[in-house]
Amino acid sequence: MLRFTNVGKSYGSVKAVDDFTLSVEPGEIFGLLGPNGAGKTTLVHVAVGLLLPDTGNVRINGMGDPADAAARHGIGTAPQSVGLYDDLTGEENLAFFARLYGLSGSRLQRRVDEALSFIELADRRRDRVRTYSGGMKRRLNLAIAIVHEPRLLLLDEPTVGVDPQSRHALFENIRALRDAGCTILFTTHYMEEAERLCDRVGIMDHGRLLALDTVDRLVAEHGGKSVVRIERPEGVQRIETDDPIAELAGLRNDGRMTRIRIDGPDLEGVFLNLTGRHLRD
């Protein structure tokens, strides 16, 4: 559905995207993970035609180059910075953006009604957006992205700054869209989102794709060892091992233990092993 082929994009001497190749398959939820400055948002901007690549190309199945207006009509996008008009109501925001996509008359009203119902904001449709919570604004941001019924949806950090209830609601919305046939690519910093939602995950850094697979396969290949943490009165012992059960068997006669915990490899470990453990500003 979406293909990047040898895409490169630089800002002066900074190479934000470097020889990036990726195919997102029809009907899947694809998660793109990476630290700050990895190039995720630049890649989304290239995918929707907001930026032109310096090298390579982007193609959308059946629609062509997103630089063409006709191709962009089949894309929905929810940017990381919520793009709403606070002085308009939720309904007015949706209708405004729907008109930009060419909707009018009865179809426009039907899609506005359906989108508001989908994000569970029909009861707040006539309230000005300035009165909405952060989670409500994120949901309305999603509704604007889907009001014209796109085949491809791009979500850039869709759950930043929302509470657990709103995050859960957005998860359910994303799954429902996938089940209805929409292809979804979203960027995130939250490992649990990728683990819960994604059919496949790509991890990028410094503009390059470092690894790509299902979560289980990424963990098996890059997750590292399990960690057995043993607490005793004098302190905590940490043992990295490929066989935590064997380690536990060897400790069964240790009467000084007060607590044992086993942490298996997970996607966070994959992320840190591939991108490094130093802080990113």
N, C-alpha and C positions, 0 to 999 in steps of 0.2 A: 504493500500500500504506500509506503514511504521509503525512498532509497536515497541515501547520501553516497556519492561516489567521489573519493579523493578530494573531499571538500577542504579548502583552506581559507582562513580569514584572519587578517592581521589588522591591528590598530597601530600604525607607525611601526616601531620595532618589536611590538608585542604580538606574538602569534597566538591568537585566541583559540583557533581551530586549526589543527595540523594534519593534513592528509587523512581526513576522517571518512571511513567507509562503513555503512550500516544499512541493513534492510529491516524494516518493521513490517511484519506480516499482517495480512488482513484479519481483522477480528481479534487481535491480541491486545493485552495491556502490557506495554513495554515501559520499564522503569529505567531512567537514566540517572545514575548516581555519580557524584563527584564533589570534591571539596570546593570551597570558595575559590573563584578564579579558574576553575577547571575548563570553562568554555561552554557550559550547559546552556545558559541563556543566549549566548551568541548563536549557538546551533539552532535553538528554537526560532530566533529571529530570522535566520537564513531559511529555515524550513517554511516559514509563513510568508516569505518574500519581502520582509521588512528590510533585510540586508541582502545584498548580492555577494555571493562567494567570490573571492579573488581567484581561486582555482577550483576545478571540479564542478560538479553539478548536483542538483536536487531534482528528483522526479516523483510525482504523485501518480499512482496507478490510475490510468483512465482519465487523468486531468492534465498531466504534463508538468511544466515548470511553474513553481509558485510565484515567479515574477509576473506571470500572466494573470490578469484579473479573473478570467474564466476559471482557472485552476484554483485561485484563492477562494472562490465561492464555495468550493467543497471542503474547506478547512474551517474548523472552529478553534479559537484560541482563548485561553484565560491567562493573562499575564500575571507575573508575580506581584507587580504593583496594581492593586485593584483599580480598574478604570471605570468609575461610576460618577454620575452627577448627583452630588448630595442634595441639591435643591429640587430635584425631580423625585417623583415617587418611584417605587419599584416597578410598577406597571409602565410608567412613562419612560424609564430607562430602557426597559425591554423593547417597547414599541419603537423607540428612536433607533436602536441598533438593528432591529428587524427591518426597518425601512431602508437602512444602509445596504442590506442584503437583497433589497428589491421586493420584500414582502409588502402586501397591501390588502385592503379590503377584508373579506371574511377569513382568508388564510392567515393574515397578520393577527387578527384577534384570536383565532383558534390557537396559533402557536404561542402567543403570549399567555393565554389561559393554561395551556398544557405545560409550558415551562415553569410557570409559577406554581402549579400543582405539583410538578415533579420535584421541585426543591422545597416544597412545603412552606411557601410564603404567600399563598393565595389570600390568607386572612390579613396580611400586612401590605397588600398590593397598592393601597392608596396612601400609605404613610411615606413621608419623605425619607430618602435614604440616609440622611444625616441622623435619623433616630434609630437606625439599625445597629445591631451589635456587629463585632468583627466577624463572627461566624456567619451571620445573615448576609453580610456584604460578600463574603467568599462564595456563598451559595448563589447569590444573585449574579456574581461574576461568572460562575459556571453556566447559569441559565442563559446569559447573553451569548456565551460561546456555542450553545447548542440550539438557539431559537430558530435558526435557519436549517436545521436537520443536516449537519455536515456528516460526511462519511469518515473524516479524519479529525481527531480532536487532540490538540496540543495543550498541555497544562503545565505551567511553570511554577513549581512550588505551591500547589493549590491549597495546602493546609497550613501555611505559615501563620502563626499567631492566633490560631483558633483553639477553643476549648475541646476536651475529649468528646463531648456530645456532638458538636458540629463536625469534628473530624470523622466520627463514626458515620454521620449522615452523608458526608461527602464520599466516604468509602462506598456506601450503599449506592449512591448515585452513579459512581464510576462503574461499579459492577453491572448495574442495570443498563447503562449505555453500551457496555461491551456485549451483554447478552442480547441487546437489540441490534447488534451488527456493526457498531461503531468501533473503529480502530483508534486506540488511545496511546499516546506517548506522554509520559509526565516525568518531570524532574523533581527530585526530592533530596533532602538531607536525612530523612528519617528512615532508618533501616527497617523498622517494623512495618512501615507502609509498603515497602518493596516486597517484604516477605509475605505479607497478607494479600497483596493485590496482583502482583505481576506474574505473567506467564513467563517472561524472560527479563533479565536485568543486564544492562551494560554499565560498566564502571569506567569513567574517563578521568584523566588528569592531564594538565598542560596541553589541552586541546586534542589529545589522542585517546583512542579507545584501548583500554588496557585488558579488559576481559569481557566476555559475553556468553551467557548461558542461562539455564534455569537456576534458581536460588540453590537447590540441592546440589547441583553439579558444581557450582561455584564454591560452595562451602567444602565439598569433598576435595576439590583441587587446590584451593587457596586458603582454606580456613585455618590450617595449622593444627596443632595438637589440642587435646582436651587438657583442662587444668583442674587438678584436685587440690582443694584448699582445706587444710587441716588446722583447726584451732585448738591450742593447748594453753594452759595458764601462762606459760612463758612467751607466747606469741603465736603467729600464724606461719605455717609452712605451706609453700606453693610448689606443686610438682606438675610439670608439663609431661604429658604421656600420650602415647597412642592407644594404651590399654588401661583405662581408669579402673576397670573392674579388678584387674590383676593387682593394681596398686592398693585397692581397698582390701583385697584378700590378704595382702602382706601386712596390713595394719590392724587386723582383727583382734590382736592381743595387746594393742596399745591402750592401756587403761587411762592414760592422761588426756586423751582426746575429749574435747567438750562439744565439738561440732565438726561436721564434714560437709563440704559442698563440691559438686562436680559441675564445671562449666564446660559444655561442649563447644566445638567450633560453631560459629554463626556468621551471618552476613556482615556484622560489624567488624569481626575479625578479618574477614576477606577484604573489606574496604580499607582497613588500617594497614594490612599487610601489603596491599597493592599501592596505596597512595602515601603511606608514611604516617608516622605518629606525631609529627611536630605540628605546632599550632599554625593555623592560617589566618591572617588578618584580612 
